[in-house]
Amino acid sequence: MEQKNTFNDTYLAEWIHGEITNNQLKELVSEEDYNAYIKLKSGINLYEALEAPMDNTLNSVKNRIKQGNPATKKQTKIRFLNTKTIFAVAASIAILFSISTFLANKDVTFQSGFGEHKKVALLDNSEVILNAKSELTYNKKDWKTKREVFLKGEAFFKVQKGSTFTVITDSGTVTVLGTQFNVNAQNNFFEVICYEGKVKVINKGKNFVLTPNKSVRSLNGTITEETLDLTTVKPSWILGESSFRSISLKEVITALEKQFNIQIDDKNIDNSIIFTGAFDNTNLNIALAAVFKTTQINYRLKNNIVVLSK
Amino acid sequence: MIKDLKNICSPKVFEIIFNTYAKDVKRFVFFKTRDLSLTEDIVQDAFVKLWEGCKGASYDTVKNYLFTIANNLFLNIVKHNKVIDKHQKGYVHEASNESPEFLYIEQEYLEKLETAIANLSEKQREVFLLSRIEKKKYKEIAEQLNISVKAVEKRMHTAVKALKEKIEFI
């Protein structure tokens, strides 16, 4: 043990700085004093932790605000009401109220067209991006008590933290608390990919809990759970490319039809073959080439109809 | 000169509010959670939530508002932790090279310590804070105050001794 030349009047400074060990201190003071000093050191450490500058915290808060909720960036105009305006406002509120109670019982539906991505903001500032030919519905009145939406097709969800958020599709149900995930509910294909947070999926009575990078899919009745190597924080279709992993060609054909508003006649080929690959959402010719050249299928495009042959 | 302190939705005012109350909120949350990492999360969440609800908040009551948000966040976590499966991820106590015993210091003891620090002599307090809060080495403090390193160490030594004695008498 290194014997430092400690003077009687500075050993506490050295000890508090860690240059003298607790055991060494023990030899310099009474037992009672030692215990008091040990507790004091803990108290000082706590004091330091609580009094430390909070610049980093402030920066984190600022970053989170910048990256978060678009609604918070809005500037609110403050209107000073005078009597005239108050009556006018009151009258219009009365009318709006009656219309809104009428509408409140109705379902609100958002639909995307061929090749269209539609961004939807829900009442709780959750965000939904619909892929082509997809439909999202929710009931305005029910929304107050439970966050529930109905989905046909494919959408990427960015759910605000809060009460349970449920996505109901014909093939299964997805519930989350606040997170980012992709749901793809087509006729014979159902897949959920978790990008952030925790997602619970119920499919045919079975429960799955997904954490980031995990997915569950049901293809023609077969359920597979996977861990993906996601390099992006959003699915590729949002960024303009539709990608497929071990999907039957039939699903890829449907996706092409929805993206480009075409019809594909596939009766002369075997559309059950498995496809892994991607196509660009912006150019039909490139997309067709990407899908069919790799699967060695001949295709002929005429007037928005593609005929496939071997 | 800030014209309108009432507009919390202004970044300048929000920052003033942060600088005024963040440490108090942190302390409040720490003594509930006894976990520095969790405390940091809750404090951040509270201020982000304050910003998101800034239209409805008033400068006069913002401290209460912050404490209420923080308390609710804490209660949600407690509720959630009671329900979550043991296999799922819980909150990990901060790993630190300091002894974790400081996590269990009573709030009362901390308050006594703060009173004692406030009652140190000017010279003792100065060295104490430069060393413990600004994390300066004795050599740096000596240069800054234009005294010898030995003088700095003496002051620190008497400060620590005084703190121990004062706490015993508070």
Chai-1 contact restraints between the chains, C-beta under 6 A:
chainA,res_idxA,chainB,res_idxB,connection_type,confidence,min_distance_angstrom,max_distance_angstrom,comment,restraint_id
A,D9,B,K154,contact,1.0,0.0,6.0,A-B,restraint_1
A,D9,B,H157,contact,1.0,0.0,6.0,A-B,restraint_2
A,T10,B,E153,contact,1.0,0.0,6.0,A-B,restraint_3
A,T10,B,K154,contact,1.0,0.0,6.0,A-B,restraint_4
A,T10,B,H157,contact,1.0,0.0,6.0,A-B,restraint_5
A,L12,B,H157,contact,1.0,0.0,6.0,A-B,restraint_6
A,L12,B,V160,contact,1.0,0.0,6.0,A-B,restraint_7
A,L12,B,K161,contact,1.0,0.0,6.0,A-B,restraint_8
A,A13,B,E153,contact,1.0,0.0,6.0,A-B,restraint_9
A,A13,B,M156,contact,1.0,0.0,6.0,A-B,restraint_10
A,A13,B,H157,contact,1.0,0.0,6.0,A-B,restraint_11
A,I16,B,V160,contact,1.0,0.0,6.0,A-B,restraint_12
A,A36,B,K164,contact,1.0,0.0,6.0,A-B,restraint_13
A,Y37,B,K164,contact,1.0,0.0,6.0,A-B,restraint_14
A,L40,B,L163,contact,1.0,0.0,6.0,A-B,restraint_15
A,L40,B,K164,contact,1.0,0.0,6.0,A-B,restraint_16
A,S42,B,E101,contact,1.0,0.0,6.0,A-B,restraint_17
A,S42,B,F102,contact,1.0,0.0,6.0,A-B,restraint_18
A,S42,B,I105,contact,1.0,0.0,6.0,A-B,restraint_19
A,G43,B,I105,contact,1.0,0.0,6.0,A-B,restraint_20
A,G43,B,Y109,contact,1.0,0.0,6.0,A-B,restraint_21
A,G43,B,L113,contact,1.0,0.0,6.0,A-B,restraint_22
A,N45,B,E98,contact,1.0,0.0,6.0,A-B,restraint_23
A,N45,B,F102,contact,1.0,0.0,6.0,A-B,restraint_24
A,L46,B,F102,contact,1.0,0.0,6.0,A-B,restraint_25
A,L46,B,I105,contact,1.0,0.0,6.0,A-B,restraint_26
A,L46,B,L110,contact,1.0,0.0,6.0,A-B,restraint_27
A,Y47,B,L113,contact,1.0,0.0,6.0,A-B,restraint_28
A,E48,B,R132,contact,1.0,0.0,6.0,A-B,restraint_29
A,A49,B,L36,contact,1.0,0.0,6.0,A-B,restraint_30
A,L50,B,R27,contact,1.0,0.0,6.0,A-B,restraint_31
A,E51,B,I133,contact,1.0,0.0,6.0,A-B,restraint_32
A,M54,B,A22,contact,1.0,0.0,6.0,A-B,restraint_33
A,L58,B,F18,contact,1.0,0.0,6.0,A-B,restraint_34
A,S60,B,Q44,contact,1.0,0.0,6.0,A-B,restraint_35
A,V61,B,Q44,contact,1.0,0.0,6.0,A-B,restraint_36
A,V61,B,F47,contact,1.0,0.0,6.0,A-B,restraint_37
A,V61,B,V48,contact,1.0,0.0,6.0,A-B,restraint_38
A,R64,B,V48,contact,1.0,0.0,6.0,A-B,restraint_39
A,I65,B,V48,contact,1.0,0.0,6.0,A-B,restraint_40
A,I65,B,W51,contact,1.0,0.0,6.0,A-B,restraint_41
A,T72,B,W51,contact,1.0,0.0,6.0,A-B,restraint_42
A,T72,B,E52,contact,1.0,0.0,6.0,A-B,restraint_43
A,T76,B,K55,contact,1.0,0.0,6.0,A-B,restraint_44
